[in-house]
Amino acid sequence: MSYKELLEKGKNLYRTGIGVLDDELPNGFPCNAFGVIRGPGGGGKSVILNEIAKCMMEAGKSVIYVCFEDTPLSVLQNLCSLGWDYATMLDKGLIRLVDCFSTQILHRTAPSEHTTLVSDPSEPDQIGEAIRAIIQESNRRKIGAIFMDSITELFLQSQPFKAVNAVKAWRATFCKELSIPFWATYHTGLQQFSAYDDIITYISDVIVDTRHEPAFSKAGVLIKQFRVTKVKGAAHNPIWVTFDVGIKGIRNVGMDEIKQIAKSITRFESPGPEGD
């Protein structure tokens, strides 16, 4: 197909299925994008990642999930906590797990169904090959996205420079060549990897930042926020959005609720008689 024909088709965009996130992109996310959800611990990175994966499976798309920080079973249990219809989705084979965690387990058992075990996660080439093999076995058009939790753990297990080059290769191969979205989490604030924060920003097509709202944090209350900081090739609203996670998934926290929270932590002291 010529460049002219490809350009006439326009950019392939998609919605994540998370209303509060999709509201920040009028036209959707580009399919050929490598996206990073980054922020401090407890800011909601993995919840957003898992919610996107869950929504894609509910829409009938299969996903590939690279497990670095937990066992495949724990990942599935986390999805269940978001209301995942695990029986239907497992029966339909809508999730394939790449296990980069279980090599740390002493006397580990054999790999479970739907799972590919990476024998040496410190070698990113093995991870890329596992992902590529799953794509070849599957109907590529039905793959919604690839997910990784997290790049930080990849840095810990591999050499950071090797890990960065692997991320660049995955972006080129899976996102740019095959037009499969790739989402990964990245933990900020770790001094040993702070030099790579700007590199992650540079090589990523999409950046979703998370944080705890600063004013409330000073009062000892942790309120989650996200911001779509960067999107190559798509319009977006780069403002902080307050959210929480309920039984129906991620939802927006409105101004009235924020005011109620502020009232609940405000203490007024009225002067009393001396000696009181």
C-alpha positions as CSV (number, residue, x, y, z in Angstrom):
1,M,0.0,0.0,0.0
2,S,1.4,3.4,-1.0
3,Y,1.9,6.3,1.5
4,K,-1.0,8.1,-0.3
5,E,-3.3,5.3,0.4
6,L,-2.2,5.0,4.0
7,L,-2.6,8.7,4.6
8,E,-6.1,8.7,3.0
9,K,-7.1,6.1,5.6
10,G,-6.2,8.5,8.3
11,K,-4.7,7.7,11.8
12,N,-6.2,4.7,13.5
13,L,-7.6,5.8,16.9
14,Y,-9.3,4.0,19.8
15,R,-11.0,4.6,23.1
16,T,-9.7,2.9,26.3
17,G,-13.2,2.4,27.6
18,I,-12.4,4.4,30.8
19,G,-14.8,7.3,30.5
20,V,-12.9,9.7,32.7
21,L,-9.7,9.1,30.7
22,D,-11.3,9.1,27.2
23,D,-12.9,12.5,28.0
24,E,-9.4,14.0,27.9
25,L,-8.9,13.0,24.3
26,P,-11.7,14.1,22.0
27,N,-10.8,11.8,19.2
28,G,-9.1,8.9,21.0
29,F,-5.6,7.5,21.5
30,P,-3.5,6.5,18.4
31,C,-3.1,2.8,18.0
32,N,0.5,3.0,17.0
33,A,1.6,4.5,20.3
34,F,3.8,3.4,23.2
35,G,2.1,4.7,26.3
36,V,3.6,5.1,29.8
37,I,1.6,5.6,33.0
38,R,4.0,7.0,35.5
39,G,4.0,8.4,39.0
40,P,4.8,7.6,42.6
41,G,3.8,4.5,44.5
42,G,0.1,4.3,45.3
43,G,-0.9,6.9,42.7
44,G,-3.1,4.5,40.7
45,K,-0.7,3.5,37.9
46,S,-1.5,-0.2,37.9
47,V,-5.2,0.4,38.4
48,I,-5.4,2.5,35.3
49,L,-3.4,-0.1,33.4
50,N,-5.6,-3.0,34.5
51,E,-8.8,-1.1,33.8
52,I,-7.7,-0.4,30.2
53,A,-6.9,-4.1,29.8
54,K,-10.3,-5.1,31.3
55,C,-12.2,-2.7,29.1
56,M,-10.5,-4.0,26.0
57,M,-11.4,-7.6,26.9
58,E,-15.0,-6.6,27.6
59,A,-15.0,-5.1,24.0
60,G,-13.9,-8.5,22.6
61,K,-10.3,-7.7,22.1
62,S,-7.5,-10.0,23.3
63,V,-4.6,-8.6,25.4
64,I,-1.0,-9.6,26.1
65,Y,0.0,-8.9,29.7
66,V,3.7,-8.9,30.7
67,C,3.9,-9.6,34.5
68,F,7.0,-8.2,36.1
69,E,5.8,-7.2,39.6
70,D,3.5,-10.1,40.4
71,T,2.6,-13.6,39.5
72,P,0.1,-14.1,36.6
73,L,-2.4,-15.4,39.2
74,S,-2.1,-12.2,41.2
75,V,-2.6,-10.1,38.0
76,L,-5.8,-12.1,37.2
77,Q,-7.0,-11.6,40.8
78,N,-6.4,-7.8,40.5
79,L,-8.5,-7.8,37.3
80,C,-11.2,-9.7,39.2
81,S,-11.2,-7.0,41.9
82,L,-12.2,-4.6,39.1
83,G,-15.2,-6.7,38.2
84,W,-13.6,-8.8,35.5
85,D,-15.8,-11.6,34.0
86,Y,-12.9,-14.1,34.3
87,A,-14.9,-17.2,33.3
88,T,-16.0,-15.9,29.9
89,M,-12.7,-14.1,29.1
90,L,-10.5,-17.0,30.1
91,D,-12.7,-19.5,28.1
92,K,-12.4,-17.2,25.1
93,G,-8.7,-16.9,25.5
94,L,-8.8,-13.1,25.6
95,I,-5.7,-12.8,27.8
96,R,-2.2,-14.2,27.4
97,L,0.3,-13.6,30.1
98,V,4.1,-13.3,29.8
99,D,5.5,-14.4,33.1
100,C,8.7,-12.4,34.0
101,F,8.1,-12.9,37.8
102,S,8.0,-16.6,38.6
103,T,11.7,-17.2,38.1
104,Q,12.1,-15.5,41.5
105,I,10.0,-18.2,43.2
106,L,11.8,-21.1,44.9
107,H,10.5,-24.5,43.8
108,R,8.1,-22.9,41.4
109,T,5.4,-25.0,39.7
110,A,5.0,-25.5,36.0
111,P,3.6,-22.6,34.0
112,S,-0.2,-22.4,34.0
113,E,-2.5,-22.1,31.0
114,H,-2.6,-18.9,29.0
115,T,0.9,-18.2,30.2
116,T,4.4,-18.0,28.6
117,L,7.3,-18.2,31.1
118,V,10.4,-16.1,30.3
119,S,13.4,-18.1,31.6
120,D,15.6,-15.0,32.0
121,P,13.7,-11.7,32.3
122,S,17.1,-9.9,32.6
123,E,17.4,-10.4,28.8
124,P,14.8,-8.2,27.2
125,D,15.2,-10.0,23.9
126,Q,13.5,-13.0,25.5
127,I,10.5,-10.9,26.5
128,G,10.2,-9.4,23.0
129,E,10.4,-12.9,21.5
130,A,7.7,-14.2,23.8
131,I,5.4,-11.3,22.8
132,R,6.1,-11.8,19.1
133,A,5.4,-15.5,19.3
134,I,2.0,-14.8,20.9
135,I,1.1,-12.3,18.2
136,Q,2.1,-14.8,15.5
137,E,-0.1,-17.5,17.1
138,S,-3.1,-15.0,17.4
139,N,-5.2,-13.1,15.0
140,R,-3.3,-9.8,15.1
141,R,-6.4,-7.8,14.3
142,K,-8.1,-9.0,17.4
143,I,-5.2,-8.0,19.8
144,G,-6.3,-4.9,21.6
145,A,-3.0,-4.0,23.3
146,I,0.1,-5.1,25.1
147,F,0.5,-4.3,28.8
148,M,3.5,-4.3,31.0
149,D,3.7,-3.7,34.8
150,S,6.4,-2.3,35.0
151,I,9.3,-0.8,33.1
152,T,10.8,0.0,36.5
153,E,11.1,-3.7,37.3
154,L,12.6,-4.3,33.9
155,F,15.3,-1.7,34.9
156,L,15.9,-3.5,38.2
157,Q,16.4,-6.9,36.5
158,S,18.2,-5.8,33.4
159,Q,20.8,-3.1,32.7
160,P,18.9,0.2,32.3
161,F,20.6,1.0,29.0
162,K,19.7,-2.4,27.6
163,A,16.1,-1.9,28.9
164,V,15.8,1.5,27.2
165,N,16.9,0.0,23.9
166,A,14.4,-2.9,24.4
167,V,11.6,-0.4,24.9
168,K,12.6,1.4,21.7
169,A,12.6,-1.8,19.8
170,W,9.2,-2.9,21.1
171,R,7.8,0.6,20.2
172,A,9.2,0.3,16.7
173,T,8.0,-3.3,16.2
174,F,4.7,-3.7,18.0
175,C,3.4,-0.1,17.8
176,K,4.8,1.4,14.7
177,E,5.1,-1.7,12.5
178,L,2.1,-3.7,13.7
179,S,-0.1,-0.8,15.1
180,I,-0.7,-2.5,18.4
181,P,-0.9,-0.1,21.4
182,F,1.6,-0.8,24.2
183,W,0.9,0.4,27.7
184,A,3.5,0.2,30.6
185,T,3.8,1.6,34.1
186,Y,6.8,3.4,35.3
187,H,7.6,4.3,39.0
188,T,9.0,7.8,39.4
189,G,11.0,9.1,42.4
190,L,13.6,6.3,42.5
191,Q,17.0,8.0,42.7
192,Q,19.0,5.3,40.9
193,F,16.8,5.6,37.8
194,S,16.1,9.3,37.9
195,A,18.5,9.9,35.0
196,Y,16.3,7.8,32.8
197,D,13.0,9.7,33.5
198,D,13.6,12.2,30.6
199,I,14.6,9.3,28.3
200,I,11.3,7.5,29.1
201,T,9.5,10.8,28.3
202,Y,11.4,11.2,25.0
203,I,10.8,7.7,23.7
204,S,7.1,7.4,24.7
205,D,4.3,8.5,22.4
206,V,1.8,8.9,25.3
207,I,2.5,9.9,28.9
208,V,-0.2,9.7,31.6
209,D,1.1,11.2,34.9
210,T,-0.4,10.3,38.2
211,R,0.0,11.9,41.6
212,H,-1.6,12.6,45.0
213,E,-3.2,16.0,45.0
214,P,-0.5,18.2,46.7
215,A,-2.7,20.4,49.0
216,F,-4.6,17.4,50.4
217,S,-1.3,15.4,50.8
218,K,0.0,18.1,53.1
219,A,-3.1,17.5,55.3
220,G,-2.4,13.8,55.3
221,V,-5.2,12.9,52.8
222,L,-4.2,11.0,49.6
223,I,-6.4,11.8,46.7
224,K,-5.5,10.4,43.3
225,Q,-5.2,12.5,40.2
226,F,-4.0,11.8,36.6
227,R,-3.1,14.1,33.7
228,V,-2.7,13.2,30.0
229,T,0.7,15.0,29.7
230,K,1.7,14.0,26.2
231,V,0.1,12.4,23.2
232,K,1.8,12.3,19.8
233,G,-0.7,12.7,16.9
234,A,-3.9,13.3,18.9
235,A,-5.5,16.3,20.6
236,H,-5.7,16.1,24.4
237,N,-6.5,18.1,27.5
238,P,-3.4,18.4,29.7
239,I,-5.2,19.1,33.0
240,W,-5.2,17.2,36.3
241,V,-8.3,15.1,36.8
242,T,-9.3,13.8,40.3
243,F,-10.4,10.2,40.4
244,D,-11.1,7.2,42.6
245,V,-11.7,3.5,42.1
246,G,-15.1,2.0,43.0
247,I,-17.0,-1.1,42.2
248,K,-17.7,0.2,38.7
249,G,-14.1,1.0,38.0
250,I,-12.4,4.4,37.7
251,R,-14.6,7.4,38.1
252,N,-14.3,11.1,38.2
253,V,-14.4,12.8,41.6
254,G,-16.4,16.0,41.2
255,M,-15.9,19.4,42.8
256,D,-18.7,18.9,45.3
257,E,-17.1,15.7,46.6
258,I,-13.7,17.5,46.8
259,K,-15.3,20.3,48.8
260,Q,-16.9,17.7,51.2
261,I,-13.5,16.1,51.7
262,A,-11.9,19.5,52.4
263,K,-14.6,20.2,55.0
264,S,-14.0,16.9,56.7
265,I,-10.3,17.6,57.3
266,T,-10.7,21.2,58.3
267,R,-10.6,22.0,62.0
268,F,-11.8,25.3,63.3
269,E,-10.7,26.3,66.8
270,S,-12.7,29.1,68.4
271,P,-11.0,31.0,71.3
272,G,-12.4,30.2,74.7
273,P,-12.0,31.7,78.1
274,E,-8.5,31.7,79.5
275,G,-7.6,28.5,81.2
276,D,-10.1,26.4,79.1
